[in-house]
Amino acid sequence: MSYSFNEETGIEDGRTLDLEMLREDLMAELQAINQYQEHIDTLEDEEAIRVLEHIRDDEKEHVAELVKVIRMLDPVQAEKFTKEIL
């Protein structure tokens, strides 16, 4: 598939939908992390806590992977990660 560059958005046309889906996936992963952490904080069984901590950490890896792909597909977003804020 070939893409043409959209100067207004800084994104190659055709990748907009890809980015939208990836960002939705990113939001879902972050929500999952929060939910697992809430459960970890309230559980009493150590084995259940250990399992959920492992799953939560896997979700954090998914976040990192998604961010890497988003940065690759969206140069404007990539620039924001390199810009010093604060």
Rosetta constraint file for C-alpha pairs under 8 A:
AtomPair CA 3 CA 12 HARMONIC 5.65 0.50
AtomPair CA 3 CA 13 HARMONIC 5.62 0.50
AtomPair CA 3 CA 14 HARMONIC 6.01 0.50
AtomPair CA 3 CA 15 HARMONIC 7.72 0.50
AtomPair CA 4 CA 12 HARMONIC 5.32 0.50
AtomPair CA 4 CA 13 HARMONIC 5.33 0.50
AtomPair CA 4 CA 14 HARMONIC 7.73 0.50
AtomPair CA 5 CA 10 HARMONIC 7.09 0.50
AtomPair CA 5 CA 11 HARMONIC 6.11 0.50
AtomPair CA 5 CA 12 HARMONIC 4.10 0.50
AtomPair CA 5 CA 13 HARMONIC 5.75 0.50
AtomPair CA 6 CA 10 HARMONIC 5.69 0.50
AtomPair CA 6 CA 11 HARMONIC 5.58 0.50
AtomPair CA 6 CA 12 HARMONIC 5.49 0.50
AtomPair CA 6 CA 13 HARMONIC 5.81 0.50
AtomPair CA 7 CA 11 HARMONIC 7.23 0.50
AtomPair CA 10 CA 74 HARMONIC 7.24 0.50
AtomPair CA 10 CA 75 HARMONIC 6.67 0.50
AtomPair CA 10 CA 76 HARMONIC 6.34 0.50
AtomPair CA 11 CA 15 HARMONIC 6.98 0.50
AtomPair CA 11 CA 16 HARMONIC 7.16 0.50
AtomPair CA 11 CA 73 HARMONIC 7.28 0.50
AtomPair CA 11 CA 74 HARMONIC 5.72 0.50
AtomPair CA 11 CA 75 HARMONIC 6.97 0.50
AtomPair CA 11 CA 76 HARMONIC 7.85 0.50
AtomPair CA 12 CA 16 HARMONIC 7.56 0.50
AtomPair CA 14 CA 18 HARMONIC 7.59 0.50
AtomPair CA 15 CA 19 HARMONIC 6.11 0.50
AtomPair CA 15 CA 73 HARMONIC 7.19 0.50
AtomPair CA 16 CA 20 HARMONIC 6.18 0.50
AtomPair CA 17 CA 21 HARMONIC 6.23 0.50
AtomPair CA 18 CA 22 HARMONIC 6.18 0.50
AtomPair CA 19 CA 23 HARMONIC 6.01 0.50
AtomPair CA 19 CA 70 HARMONIC 6.48 0.50
AtomPair CA 19 CA 73 HARMONIC 7.29 0.50
AtomPair CA 19 CA 74 HARMONIC 7.75 0.50
AtomPair CA 20 CA 24 HARMONIC 6.27 0.50
AtomPair CA 21 CA 25 HARMONIC 6.21 0.50
AtomPair CA 22 CA 26 HARMONIC 6.13 0.50
AtomPair CA 22 CA 66 HARMONIC 6.69 0.50
AtomPair CA 22 CA 70 HARMONIC 6.95 0.50
AtomPair CA 23 CA 27 HARMONIC 6.23 0.50
AtomPair CA 23 CA 66 HARMONIC 7.95 0.50
AtomPair CA 23 CA 70 HARMONIC 7.67 0.50
AtomPair CA 24 CA 28 HARMONIC 6.29 0.50
AtomPair CA 25 CA 29 HARMONIC 6.25 0.50
AtomPair CA 25 CA 66 HARMONIC 7.79 0.50
AtomPair CA 26 CA 30 HARMONIC 6.29 0.50
AtomPair CA 26 CA 63 HARMONIC 5.99 0.50
AtomPair CA 26 CA 66 HARMONIC 6.30 0.50
AtomPair CA 26 CA 67 HARMONIC 7.59 0.50
AtomPair CA 27 CA 31 HARMONIC 6.16 0.50
AtomPair CA 28 CA 32 HARMONIC 6.11 0.50
AtomPair CA 29 CA 33 HARMONIC 6.27 0.50
AtomPair CA 29 CA 59 HARMONIC 5.91 0.50
AtomPair CA 29 CA 60 HARMONIC 7.51 0.50
AtomPair CA 29 CA 62 HARMONIC 6.99 0.50
AtomPair CA 29 CA 63 HARMONIC 6.25 0.50
AtomPair CA 30 CA 34 HARMONIC 6.38 0.50
AtomPair CA 30 CA 59 HARMONIC 7.64 0.50
AtomPair CA 30 CA 60 HARMONIC 7.75 0.50
AtomPair CA 30 CA 63 HARMONIC 7.12 0.50
AtomPair CA 31 CA 35 HARMONIC 6.17 0.50
AtomPair CA 32 CA 36 HARMONIC 6.07 0.50
AtomPair CA 32 CA 56 HARMONIC 7.49 0.50
AtomPair CA 32 CA 59 HARMONIC 7.16 0.50
AtomPair CA 33 CA 37 HARMONIC 6.11 0.50
AtomPair CA 33 CA 56 HARMONIC 5.35 0.50
AtomPair CA 33 CA 57 HARMONIC 7.93 0.50
AtomPair CA 33 CA 59 HARMONIC 6.21 0.50
AtomPair CA 33 CA 60 HARMONIC 7.01 0.50
AtomPair CA 34 CA 38 HARMONIC 6.19 0.50
AtomPair CA 35 CA 39 HARMONIC 6.34 0.50
AtomPair CA 36 CA 40 HARMONIC 6.09 0.50
AtomPair CA 36 CA 52 HARMONIC 6.23 0.50
AtomPair CA 36 CA 53 HARMONIC 7.47 0.50
AtomPair CA 36 CA 55 HARMONIC 7.81 0.50
AtomPair CA 36 CA 56 HARMONIC 5.89 0.50
AtomPair CA 37 CA 41 HARMONIC 6.10 0.50
AtomPair CA 37 CA 52 HARMONIC 7.96 0.50
AtomPair CA 37 CA 53 HARMONIC 7.65 0.50
AtomPair CA 37 CA 56 HARMONIC 7.16 0.50
AtomPair CA 38 CA 42 HARMONIC 6.51 0.50
AtomPair CA 39 CA 43 HARMONIC 5.93 0.50
AtomPair CA 39 CA 52 HARMONIC 7.92 0.50
AtomPair CA 40 CA 49 HARMONIC 5.36 0.50
AtomPair CA 40 CA 52 HARMONIC 6.58 0.50
AtomPair CA 40 CA 53 HARMONIC 7.09 0.50
AtomPair CA 43 CA 48 HARMONIC 7.36 0.50
AtomPair CA 43 CA 49 HARMONIC 6.48 0.50
AtomPair CA 44 CA 48 HARMONIC 7.99 0.50
AtomPair CA 44 CA 49 HARMONIC 7.46 0.50
AtomPair CA 45 CA 49 HARMONIC 6.26 0.50
AtomPair CA 46 CA 50 HARMONIC 6.08 0.50
AtomPair CA 47 CA 51 HARMONIC 6.24 0.50
AtomPair CA 48 CA 52 HARMONIC 6.20 0.50
AtomPair CA 49 CA 53 HARMONIC 6.02 0.50
AtomPair CA 50 CA 54 HARMONIC 6.32 0.50
AtomPair CA 51 CA 55 HARMONIC 6.33 0.50
AtomPair CA 52 CA 56 HARMONIC 5.92 0.50
AtomPair CA 53 CA 57 HARMONIC 6.11 0.50
AtomPair CA 54 CA 58 HARMONIC 6.32 0.50
AtomPair CA 55 CA 59 HARMONIC 6.37 0.50
AtomPair CA 56 CA 60 HARMONIC 6.43 0.50
AtomPair CA 57 CA 61 HARMONIC 6.47 0.50
AtomPair CA 58 CA 62 HARMONIC 6.42 0.50
AtomPair CA 59 CA 63 HARMONIC 6.34 0.50
AtomPair CA 60 CA 64 HARMONIC 6.46 0.50
AtomPair CA 61 CA 65 HARMONIC 6.29 0.50
AtomPair CA 62 CA 66 HARMONIC 6.12 0.50
AtomPair CA 63 CA 67 HARMONIC 6.11 0.50
AtomPair CA 64 CA 68 HARMONIC 6.20 0.50
AtomPair CA 65 CA 69 HARMONIC 6.47 0.50
AtomPair CA 66 CA 70 HARMONIC 6.12 0.50
AtomPair CA 67 CA 71 HARMONIC 6.02 0.50
AtomPair CA 68 CA 72 HARMONIC 6.30 0.50
AtomPair CA 69 CA 73 HARMONIC 6.29 0.50
AtomPair CA 70 CA 74 HARMONIC 5.90 0.50
AtomPair CA 70 CA 77 HARMONIC 7.54 0.50
AtomPair CA 70 CA 78 HARMONIC 7.79 0.50
AtomPair CA 71 CA 75 HARMONIC 6.33 0.50
AtomPair CA 71 CA 77 HARMONIC 5.84 0.50
AtomPair CA 71 CA 78 HARMONIC 4.46 0.50
AtomPair CA 72 CA 78 HARMONIC 7.06 0.50
AtomPair CA 74 CA 78 HARMONIC 6.25 0.50
AtomPair CA 75 CA 79 HARMONIC 6.14 0.50
AtomPair CA 76 CA 80 HARMONIC 6.52 0.50
AtomPair CA 77 CA 81 HARMONIC 6.70 0.50
AtomPair CA 78 CA 82 HARMONIC 6.83 0.50
AtomPair CA 79 CA 83 HARMONIC 6.25 0.50
